Amino acid sequence: MIRLLWRLFCRMGWQGGLQWFVLALAVCIASVLSVSLVSDRLTQSLKVSGRDFLAADQVIESATPLPELWLTQAKNSGLQFTQTTEFSTMLLTAEQMQLASVKAVDQGYPFYGRLQLLPQQAVRPGELWLSRQLMLMLQVKPGDEVQLGSTELRVAGELVQEPDQSFNPLALAPRALMHQHDVGAAQVLLPGSRVIHRYLFHGNAAAFEKWEPWISSRLQAGQKLLKPEQANRNLSRQLERSERFFRVTSLLGLLLGATAMSIAIQQYTRQTQTMLALLKTFGASRWRIMTLLGGLLSLLTLTGIMIGCFLGWLIHRWMVWQLGNALPPELATPSLQPFILAFVLGGILVAILVCIPLWRLLDVPALRVLRQEQESRVPAWLALPLLITGLLLINLFLLKDTRLVLGLLGGVVALLLVLGGIGYLLLRLLPRGVTGSSFYLAVQHWQRQPLEILHQLSGIALSLLLLGVVISVRSEIVTGFQTFLPADAPNRFLINIPDSDKPALEKFLQQHQLPHAPLYPIVRGRLTHINDEAVTQQEGQNGRKGIHRELTMTAQAELPGDSLIVSGESWNSDLSGMVSIEQGVATELNITLKDRLRFTVDDQSFEVTVRNIRQVDWQSMRPNFFMIFSPDVLQPFVVNWMTSMRVPADKLPAELDLARTFPTVTSLNIDTILNKLQSVLDKLARAMTLLMLLVSAAAIQVLLVQWQAGLQQRQTSLLLMRTLGAQRRQLRDMLHWQAILLGGFAGITAAFSCELIRWWLHMEWSEQPWHWLPVLWWLLPLSGAATVLLVSQFTLQPLLRRTLAGRLRSL
């Protein structure tokens, strides 16, 4: 039996469509495995980028020093830690003084990322590192002495960039860096001082699994635990969108592979029915036939899975190589789990796809040897619900996203039904053209075999549809990247602008052609009451929930252009005693329209009424505010102003002139932060392009399998027409028209279906308005027509070059 099975595998395993079955299974496994390997490793490497933003694996921020017991527990859990202390204080020289935001560090800082100093060296006691802006303000150079509190420190050089520098410009003053050893001698941390103690922890996953539950249960008000995924909210949102793209790519790769396998196994079933009927007439038992077929399919499945794993590993390595320096130097080593999953997935997928076709083969009557119209009593439609259910369960297991899987699979099934109706109408409405012309022959061939043409149209359209979904989803996400970080994004924030400098500063920016956002008046205050009910000022207090920190607030006659009013009345310059509140804060604090809010600024209280609730684009690089008051509200207060601007490389001299002309204005350079964000987004965009190419290869394979399935029938039709006197050129042009019509109609219907799926995905994922994607309406029809035309050229054109007698002898 084993010898017979091996001979059957060697002689029949690569005929009758089974070679396409093996190739389709290999591509299916390769797509899922490579996507799994790359996305897992890329996700882990991108988390390293999140660690760079924290400079550690985890960080505890606290307003007071942590108890020694907590740090001892961290050591006992196998963690390393270092401490930074951040505070604001005045820096003094013989002639200048300036408020600075100071960070004190020790030798262990940072664990991740790079502390950029000029010159590059370790931070030592007795030294002070100043940002370039602060050096200009204090008019000092390396080697000069600067007084900080009760001690004097020597300026060692320029502080270029900190890996964990805050991204909030309103919380920053010009930066300075010192050693932790000098904090005590400076005597600047007095009772009531605003200090941020940051404890940076570094270790392996096992150590954090042991320590994190212990510390989480002991955190108190004013303390919070930060993780890499929380390091930057805007970046985290982009990572979530990218992970969705990886999941969609994996799902579509699986669907394309399953489609090709289904077409191939149906082709093999049609070609093998007569042979099995003949075996039954020779006395072969049902069990023996089932053993042979089952063994053959098992060998083919094992072969396909092994080829798929090998291809998946190569594709994954190629993608990592293509990403090159865009990836971190150390990537996590892949485990055996994806490969085990690939073997299990391949076995389950084959079982789902061949169950009904194998049953139909075993049920073929022996009488089919004499009467070809005899068919199995098992209906073929039973394969459809089994296939849908199986793919649904597989994708739910792989993706763990019920809405995504149900939406895509349900949309594909429903839209294929629409596709069939549209295709049938197109067949009926096609003009016949001139009798005897190549176009006429192509249309006549379509209308004589509508079911066969619709079957081909559905298979090709499905592959183009899934390819279109991948292209459109990638386009949406990359567009989101560009919206999040456009080429003209502001790279400087100007803060601490006094009232007296505001007119001159606006004139300076205009003269030097520096594009900037509007200037905003700034005050800092606290929300104390909602409708005369006091709100809590710290976490853990009893009472109505408050914001628990000071807010940076502004007043404007007009709302920013990117703010969208979701409820309430419009905003204008004639309002008095009103506030516009951000939607998220309103929802969290249960604030509604016409509620009365009381704030305290500089020990003065005032009350305003909520006029509207607005949606804010927090992904933009422009200043955004939770609270915007009507212009009259801030008139009693002394305000500073702020704005953001774009300083191109050729305008850097103008920035130096600005620092000299307005020494009290603080310019915050965020170019390094923007470059870090852009680097991460570039990695994601390049990974998406490579994954899209992989799905494109799977889609092309479906086209090839679909065309190959009807190749024998097309060859017979060509032979018949050639025998009846059709000219070679006429048949060649007919084949061209058939390919163009088939691929073009499939592309048009696929584009229509893809737009509907895009609309559904957009409703689920995006907050931006939905719009048509014009590229789908020319790319998919052209791709379909070109691919089918190319395949036709290679498979059918050789038949036209052979002699008629030779073709007859080959049948």
PAVEX-366892 format. One record per residue (C-alpha): residue in one letter; x, y, z. Coordinates in steps of 0.2 Angstrom, whole numbers, padded with zeros to 4 digits, always signed. Layout:
AXYZ ...
//
This chain:
M+0000+0000+0000 I+0014+0012+0004 R+0023+0008-0012 L+0007+0011-0022 L+0004+0027-0013 W+0021+0033-0016 R+0020+0029-0035 L+0003+0038-0035 F+0011+0053-0027 C+0025+0053-0039 R+0015+0050-0055 M-0002+0059-0051 G+0003+0071-0037 W+0009+0084-0050 Q-0005+0083-0062 G-0023+0087-0064 G-0022+0103-0054 L-0014+0096-0038 Q+0002+0105-0042 W-0008+0121-0041 F-0015+0115-0024 V+0002+0112-0017 L+0008+0129-0023 A-0007+0138-0016 L-0005+0129+0000 A+0013+0134+0001 V+0009+0153-0003 C-0005+0152+0010 I+0007+0146+0023 A+0021+0157+0017 S+0010+0173+0018 V+0003+0169+0035 L+0020+0163+0042 S+0030+0178+0035 V+0017+0191+0041 S+0017+0183+0058 L+0036+0183+0059 V+0038+0200+0053 S+0024+0208+0062 D+0029+0200+0078 R+0047+0205+0077 L+0043+0222+0070 T+0031+0225+0084 Q+0044+0220+0097 S+0057+0231+0089 L+0045+0246+0088 K+0042+0243+0107 V+0060+0246+0108 S+0057+0263+0101 G+0044+0266+0114 R+0058+0262+0127 D+0069+0275+0119 F+0055+0288+0123 L+0055+0282+0141 A+0074+0279+0142 A+0069+0263+0152 D+0058+0248+0151 Q+0046+0255+0164 V+0046+0272+0174 I+0038+0277+0189 E+0034+0296+0190 S+0031+0303+0208 A+0030+0320+0216 T+0039+0313+0231 P+0054+0300+0233 L+0049+0282+0233 P+0050+0272+0249 E+0067+0262+0251 L+0057+0246+0252 W+0050+0248+0234 L+0068+0250+0227 T+0074+0235+0238 Q+0060+0225+0230 A+0065+0230+0213 K+0083+0224+0216 N+0076+0208+0224 S+0066+0205+0208 G+0081+0207+0197 L+0079+0224+0191 Q+0091+0238+0189 F+0086+0256+0192 T+0092+0274+0191 Q+0084+0290+0197 T+0081+0307+0188 T+0075+0323+0197 E+0067+0337+0187 F+0063+0354+0194 S+0063+0372+0189 T+0075+0385+0196 M+0084+0401+0192 L+0101+0400+0184 L+0112+0416+0188 T+0128+0423+0180 A+0136+0440+0184 E+0125+0449+0172 Q+0110+0437+0167 M+0097+0427+0176 Q+0085+0414+0168 L+0072+0402+0174 A+0077+0384+0168 S+0070+0367+0168 V+0084+0356+0176 K+0086+0337+0176 A+0098+0329+0188 V+0104+0312+0183 D+0117+0299+0188 Q+0129+0287+0179 G+0116+0274+0175 Y+0105+0286+0164 P+0099+0282+0151 F+0095+0263+0149 Y+0089+0266+0131 G+0091+0279+0118 R+0105+0291+0118 L+0109+0306+0128 Q+0117+0318+0116 L+0130+0330+0123 L+0142+0341+0114 P+0156+0336+0117 Q+0150+0318+0120 Q+0155+0312+0137 A+0149+0306+0154 V+0139+0318+0166 R+0151+0321+0181 P+0148+0330+0198 G+0151+0349+0197 E+0146+0351+0179 L+0131+0359+0171 W+0125+0356+0153 L+0115+0369+0145 S+0104+0369+0129 R+0110+0381+0116 Q+0095+0392+0119 L+0100+0394+0137 M+0118+0397+0133 L+0112+0412+0122 M+0101+0418+0136 L+0114+0417+0150 Q+0128+0423+0138 V+0140+0409+0144 K+0151+0397+0135 P+0159+0380+0141 G+0171+0383+0156 D+0160+0398+0163 E+0153+0396+0180 V+0134+0397+0183 Q+0126+0398+0200 L+0112+0386+0203 G+0104+0388+0221 S+0118+0388+0234 T+0131+0380+0223 E+0141+0385+0207 L+0143+0373+0193 R+0155+0374+0178 V+0147+0374+0161 A+0154+0358+0153 G+0145+0360+0136 E+0129+0359+0126 L+0114+0348+0130 V+0108+0343+0113 Q+0094+0330+0116 E+0088+0319+0130 P+0080+0303+0125 D+0065+0305+0137 Q+0062+0324+0134 S+0044+0328+0137 F+0034+0331+0121 N+0023+0344+0129 P+0030+0361+0125 L+0019+0370+0138 A+0028+0360+0152 L+0045+0365+0146 A+0057+0379+0150 P+0075+0380+0143 R+0084+0364+0148 A+0099+0360+0159 L+0107+0344+0165 M+0117+0341+0181 H+0123+0327+0191 Q+0112+0319+0205 H+0126+0321+0217 D+0125+0341+0216 V+0106+0342+0220 G+0109+0342+0239 A+0122+0355+0239 A+0111+0366+0228 Q+0097+0366+0241 V+0084+0370+0229 L+0072+0356+0234 L+0062+0365+0247 P+0045+0360+0255 G+0032+0364+0243 S+0043+0364+0227 R+0036+0357+0211 V+0048+0342+0208 I+0046+0326+0197 H+0055+0311+0203 R+0057+0298+0189 Y+0063+0281+0193 L+0069+0271+0178 F+0069+0252+0178 H+0078+0240+0167 G+0077+0221+0167 N+0070+0206+0158 A+0052+0201+0156 A+0052+0188+0170 A+0058+0201+0182 F+0045+0213+0177 E+0031+0199+0178 K+0037+0197+0196 W+0038+0215+0201 E+0024+0224+0192 P+0009+0217+0201 W+0018+0220+0218 I+0021+0239+0214 S+0005+0242+0205 S-0005+0238+0220 R+0005+0251+0231 L+0005+0266+0219 Q-0003+0281+0228 A-0010+0298+0222 G+0003+0307+0212 Q+0012+0292+0207 K+0010+0283+0190 L+0018+0268+0181 L+0023+0272+0163 K+0026+0258+0150 P+0034+0259+0132 E+0017+0259+0124 Q+0012+0274+0134 A+0028+0284+0130 N+0020+0294+0116 R+0001+0294+0114 N+0001+0299+0095 L+0014+0286+0091 S+0004+0273+0100 R-0011+0277+0089 Q+0000+0275+0073 L+0006+0258+0080 E-0011+0252+0083 R-0016+0256+0065 S-0001+0248+0058 E-0005+0232+0068 R-0022+0232+0061 F-0015+0233+0043 F-0004+0217+0048 R-0019+0208+0054 V-0029+0213+0038 T-0014+0207+0027 S-0013+0191+0036 L-0032+0188+0034 L-0032+0192+0015 G-0017+0182+0012 L-0026+0167+0020 L-0042+0170+0010 L-0032+0171-0007 G-0023+0155-0003 A-0039+0146+0002 T-0047+0153-0014 A-0033+0146-0025 M-0033+0129-0016 S-0052+0128-0018 I-0051+0131-0037 A-0037+0118-0039 I-0046+0104-0029 Q-0062+0107-0039 Q-0052+0105-0055 Y-0044+0089-0049 T-0061+0082-0043 R-0068+0085-0061 Q-0053+0077-0069 T-0052+0062-0057 Q-0071+0056-0057 T-0069+0045-0072 M-0054+0037-0066 L-0061+0033-0049 A-0077+0026-0057 L-0065+0014-0067 L-0057+0009-0051 K-0074+0004-0044 T-0078-0007-0059 F-0061-0016-0056 G-0067-0020-0039 A-0058-0007-0028 S-0067-0005-0012 R-0072+0012-0005 W-0060+0010+0010 R-0045+0007-0002 I-0050+0022-0013 M-0052+0033+0002 T-0035+0027+0009 L-0026+0031-0007 L-0034+0048-0009 G-0032+0052+0009 G-0013+0047+0009 L-0010+0056-0007 L-0018+0072+0000 S-0008+0070+0016 L+0008+0069+0007 L+0004+0084-0004 T-0001+0094+0012 L+0015+0090+0020 T+0024+0095+0005 G+0015+0111+0003 I+0017+0116+0022 M+0036+0112+0021 I+0038+0123+0005 G+0027+0136+0013 C+0037+0137+0029 F+0053+0138+0019 L+0046+0152+0008 G+0039+0161+0023 W+0056+0161+0032 L+0065+0167+0016 I+0052+0181+0013 H+0053+0186+0031 R+0072+0187+0030 W+0071+0197+0014 M+0059+0209+0022 V+0070+0211+0037 W+0085+0214+0025 Q+0075+0227+0015 L+0071+0236+0030 G+0089+0237+0034 N+0095+0251+0046 A+0076+0256+0048 L+0075+0242+0061 P+0084+0242+0078 P+0101+0233+0078 E+0094+0219+0089 L+0078+0210+0084 A+0070+0197+0094 T+0073+0179+0089 P+0058+0171+0082 S+0051+0156+0092 L+0045+0139+0085 Q+0027+0144+0089 P+0024+0152+0072 F+0030+0136+0063 I+0019+0125+0074 L+0005+0136+0070 A+0008+0135+0052 F+0008+0116+0052 V-0008+0115+0062 L-0016+0129+0051 G-0011+0120+0035 G-0019+0103+0041 I-0035+0111+0046 L-0036+0122+0031 V-0034+0107+0019 A-0047+0096+0029 I-0060+0110+0027 L-0056+0112+0009 V-0055+0094+0003 C-0069+0087+0015 I-0084+0089+0003 P-0074+0086-0014 L-0067+0070-0007 W-0084+0064-0001 R-0091+0068-0018 L-0076+0058-0027 L-0080+0043-0016 D-0098+0044-0020 V-0095+0044-0039 P-0105+0029-0046 A-0096+0016-0057 L-0109+0019-0071 R-0100+0035-0075 V-0088+0025-0085 L-0102+0023-0098 R-0112+0038-0094 Q-0102+0054-0091 E-0118+0063-0085 Q-0118+0053-0070 E-0113+0063-0054 S-0111+0061-0036 R-0126+0062-0025 V-0117+0073-0013 P-0122+0091-0017 A-0107+0103-0021 W-0115+0118-0012 L-0111+0109+0005 A-0093+0115+0003 L-0098+0133+0004 P-0105+0134+0022 L-0091+0123+0028 L-0078+0133+0020 I-0085+0150+0027 T-0087+0142+0044 G-0069+0135+0044 L-0061+0151+0038 L-0071+0161+0051 L-0065+0151+0065 I-0047+0150+0059 N-0047+0169+0057 L-0055+0172+0074 F-0041+0161+0081 L-0027+0170+0072 L-0033+0188+0073 K-0044+0188+0089 D-0054+0203+0081 T-0072+0197+0079 R-0079+0213+0070 L-0064+0213+0058 V-0066+0195+0053 L-0085+0195+0052 G-0085+0211+0042 L-0073+0206+0029 L-0079+0188+0027 G-0097+0194+0027 G-0093+0208+0015 V-0084+0196+0003 V-0098+0184+0003 A-0112+0197+0001 L-0102+0207-0012 L-0098+0191-0023 L-0117+0188-0024 V-0118+0206-0031 L-0103+0203-0042 G-0113+0188-0050 G-0128+0199-0053 I-0118+0213-0061 G-0108+0201-0071 Y-0123+0193-0078 L-0131+0210-0083 L-0114+0214-0091 L-0115+0198-0102 R-0133+0202-0107 L-0129+0221-0111 L-0113+0219-0121 P-0114+0225-0139 R-0111+0211-0151 G-0101+0221-0164 V-0099+0216-0182 T-0103+0198-0186 G-0088+0188-0188 S-0076+0200-0180 S-0065+0195-0166 F-0075+0205-0153 Y-0091+0197-0159 L-0083+0180-0157 A-0077+0184-0139 V-0095+0190-0134 Q-0103+0175-0142 H-0091+0164-0133 W-0096+0173-0116 Q-0114+0172-0120 R-0114+0153-0124 Q-0106+0149-0107 P-0112+0162-0095 L-0110+0150-0079 E-0092+0146-0084 I-0088+0164-0087 L-0096+0170-0071 H-0086+0157-0061 Q-0070+0164-0069 L-0076+0182-0066 S-0079+0178-0048 G-0062+0170-0045 I-0052+0184-0053 A-0063+0198-0046 L-0061+0191-0028 S-0042+0191-0030 L-0042+0209-0036 L-0055+0214-0023 L-0043+0207-0009 L-0028+0215-0017 G-0038+0232-0018 V-0042+0231+0001 V-0024+0229+0005 I-0019+0244-0006 S-0033+0255+0000 V-0030+0251+0019 R-0011+0254+0016 S-0015+0271+0008 E-0027+0276+0022 I-0013+0272+0035 V+0001+0280+0026 T-0010+0295+0023 G-0013+0295+0042 F+0006+0295+0044 Q+0007+0310+0033 T-0007+0319+0042 F+0001+0315+0058 L+0018+0321+0053 P+0017+0332+0037 A+0032+0339+0029 D+0028+0357+0035 A+0025+0351+0053 P+0030+0364+0066 N+0047+0361+0073 R+0049+0375+0086 F+0038+0381+0100 L+0039+0399+0106 I+0034+0401+0124 N+0036+0414+0138 I+0032+0428+0126 P+0027+0443+0136 D+0014+0455+0131 S+0026+0469+0128 D+0036+0458+0115 K+0020+0451+0106 P+0018+0465+0092 A+0037+0465+0088 L+0038+0446+0088 E+0024+0445+0075 K+0032+0458+0064 F+0049+0448+0066 L+0041+0432+0060 Q+0032+0440+0046 Q+0048+0449+0040 H+0058+0433+0040 Q+0044+0423+0032 L+0043+0410+0046 P+0026+0402+0045 H+0018+0400+0062 A+0002+0396+0071 P-0008+0410+0079 L-0001+0417+0096 Y-0011+0411+0111 P-0013+0420+0128 I-0008+0407+0141 V-0013+0405+0159 R-0011+0391+0171 G-0025+0386+0183 R-0036+0373+0191 L-0054+0368+0189 T-0062+0369+0207 H-0081+0368+0205 I-0094+0361+0193 N-0111+0369+0196 D-0105+0375+0213 E-0100+0357+0218 A-0082+0356+0223 V-0071+0343+0213 T-0057+0333+0219 Q-0039+0339+0217 Q-0030+0323+0219 E-0034+0305+0214 G-0041+0294+0228 Q-0051+0309+0236 N-0070+0307+0239 G-0081+0318+0229 R-0085+0323+0211 K-0070+0319+0200 G-0059+0333+0194 I-0044+0335+0183 H-0031+0333+0197 R-0018+0345+0190 E-0016+0362+0183 L-0022+0366+0166 T-0014+0377+0152 M-0029+0387+0146 T-0031+0401+0133 A-0044+0413+0126 Q-0048+0416+0108 A-0061+0426+0098 E-0062+0411+0086 L-0059+0393+0088 P-0044+0385+0080 G-0048+0379+0062 D-0045+0360+0066 S-0058+0361+0080 L-0075+0353+0077 I-0090+0358+0087 V-0099+0342+0091 S-0113+0350+0102 G-0118+0367+0107 E-0118+0384+0099 S-0105+0393+0088 W-0091+0404+0094 N-0088+0422+0091 S-0079+0437+0097 D-0095+0445+0106 L-0096+0431+0119 S-0094+0435+0137 G-0090+0423+0151 M-0090+0407+0140 V-0079+0392+0138 S-0077+0379+0125 I-0072+0362+0132 E-0063+0347+0124 Q-0075+0332+0121 G-0064+0319+0130 V-0063+0330+0146 A-0082+0334+0145 T-0086+0315+0144 E-0074+0310+0158 L-0080+0323+0170 N-0099+0322+0164 I-0099+0340+0159 T-0114+0345+0148 L-0119+0361+0139 K-0123+0376+0150 D-0114+0369+0165 R-0105+0382+0176 L-0087+0379+0179 R-0076+0388+0192 F-0057+0390+0190 T-0043+0397+0200 V-0029+0407+0192 D-0016+0416+0203 D-0027+0414+0218 Q-0042+0423+0209 S-0058+0413+0205 F-0069+0416+0190 E-0084+0407+0184 V-0089+0403+0165 T-0103+0394+0156 V-0100+0379+0144 R-0106+0385+0127 N-0100+0371+0116 I-0090+0355+0116 R-0077+0352+0103 Q-0067+0338+0095 V-0048+0342+0095 D-0035+0334+0083 W-0022+0329+0096 Q-0012+0321+0082 S-0007+0338+0075 M+0009+0347+0080 R+0000+0363+0084 P-0005+0370+0101 N-0021+0362+0108 F-0031+0366+0123 F-0044+0358+0134 M-0052+0374+0139 I-0053+0390+0127 F-0062+0405+0135 S-0071+0419+0127 P-0058+0434+0126 D-0065+0444+0141 V-0061+0430+0153 L-0042+0432+0154 Q-0042+0451+0153 P-0039+0453+0172 F-0024+0442+0172 V-0006+0444+0167 V-0003+0432+0152 N+0011+0425+0142 W+0009+0420+0124 M+0015+0405+0114 T+0015+0399+0096 S+0022+0386+0085 M+0032+0388+0069 R+0042+0380+0056 V+0060+0384+0054 P+0068+0377+0038 A+0086+0373+0037 D+0090+0389+0027 K+0081+0399+0041 L+0092+0394+0055 P+0101+0411+0055 A+0084+0420+0058 E+0081+0409+0073 L+0098+0415+0081 D+0093+0433+0077 L+0076+0429+0086 A+0085+0423+0101 R+0096+0439+0102 T+0082+0451+0099 F+0070+0443+0111 P+0081+0435+0125 T+0066+0432+0136 V+0057+0421+0123 T+0060+0403+0125 S+0062+0393+0108 L+0060+0374+0110 N+0068+0364+0096 I+0059+0347+0093 D+0068+0342+0077 T+0076+0327+0086 I+0059+0321+0093 L+0051+0323+0075 N+0065+0314+0067 K+0063+0300+0080 L+0044+0299+0076 Q+0048+0300+0057 S+0060+0286+0058 V+0047+0274+0067 L+0033+0279+0054 D+0045+0276+0040 K+0048+0258+0046 L+0030+0255+0047 A+0027+0262+0029 R+0041+0251+0022 A+0035+0235+0031 M+0017+0239+0024 T+0024+0240+0006 L+0033+0223+0007 L+0017+0215+0015 M+0007+0222+0001 L+0018+0215-0012 L+0017+0198-0004 V-0002+0199-0005 S-0001+0204-0023 A+0009+0188-0027 A-0005+0178-0019 A-0018+0187-0029 I-0009+0184-0045 Q-0008+0166-0041 V-0027+0165-0039 L-0028+0173-0056 L-0016+0159-0063 V-0025+0145-0055 Q-0042+0151-0060 W-0036+0153-0078 Q-0028+0136-0078 A-0044+0128-0072 G-0053+0132-0088 L-0038+0129-0099 Q-0043+0112-0106 Q-0060+0119-0111 R-0052+0134-0120 Q-0040+0123-0129 T-0055+0112-0136 S-0064+0128-0141 L-0050+0135-0150 L-0047+0118-0159 L-0065+0117-0164 M-0065+0135-0171 R-0049+0132-0180 T-0056+0116-0188 L-0071+0126-0194 G-0060+0138-0203 A-0057+0152-0191 Q-0040+0162-0195 R-0026+0162-0183 R-0026+0181-0182 Q-0044+0181-0179 L-0043+0168-0165 R-0028+0178-0158 D-0038+0194-0157 M-0053+0185-0150 L-0042+0179-0136 H-0036+0196-0133 W-0053+0203-0132 Q-0058+0189-0120 A-0044+0193-0108 I-0047+0212-0109 L-0065+0210-0105 L-0063+0197-0092 G-0050+0206-0082 G-0058+0223-0085 F-0075+0218-0079 A-0067+0209-0064 G-0057+0224-0060 I-0072+0236-0061 T-0083+0225-0050 A-0069+0223-0038 A-0066+0241-0037 F-0085+0244-0033 S-0085+0230-0020 C-0068+0237-0013 E-0076+0254-0010 L-0090+0247+0000 I-0078+0237+0011 R-0067+0253+0013 W-0082+0262+0019 W-0086+0249+0032 L-0067+0248+0037 H-0067+0267+0038 M-0082+0268+0049 E-0073+0255+0061 W-0056+0263+0061 S-0055+0281+0056 E-0061+0297+0063 Q-0058+0306+0046 P-0071+0309+0033 W-0073+0295+0020 H-0069+0298+0002 W-0067+0288-0014 L-0051+0281-0019 P-0049+0285-0038 V-0034+0274-0040 L-0044+0258-0037 W-0055+0262-0052 W-0040+0262-0065 L-0028+0251-0056 L-0039+0236-0053 P-0046+0235-0071 L-0029+0238-0079 S-0021+0225-0067 G-0034+0212-0071 A-0034+0215-0090 A-0015+0215-0091 T-0013+0199-0080 V-0026+0189-0089 L-0019+0195-0106 L-0002+0190-0101 V-0007+0173-0095 S-0017+0170-0110 Q-0002+0175-0121 F+0009+0162-0113 T-0004+0147-0112 L-0015+0149-0127 Q-0005+0158-0140 P+0007+0143-0143 L-0008+0133-0148 L-0011+0145-0162 R+0007+0142-0169 R+0005+0123-0170 T-0002+0114-0185 L-0020+0109-0185 A-0015+0090-0187 G-0003+0092-0172 R-0016+0098-0161 L-0028+0085-0166 R-0015+0071-0162 S-0012+0079-0145 L-0031+0076-0140 
//
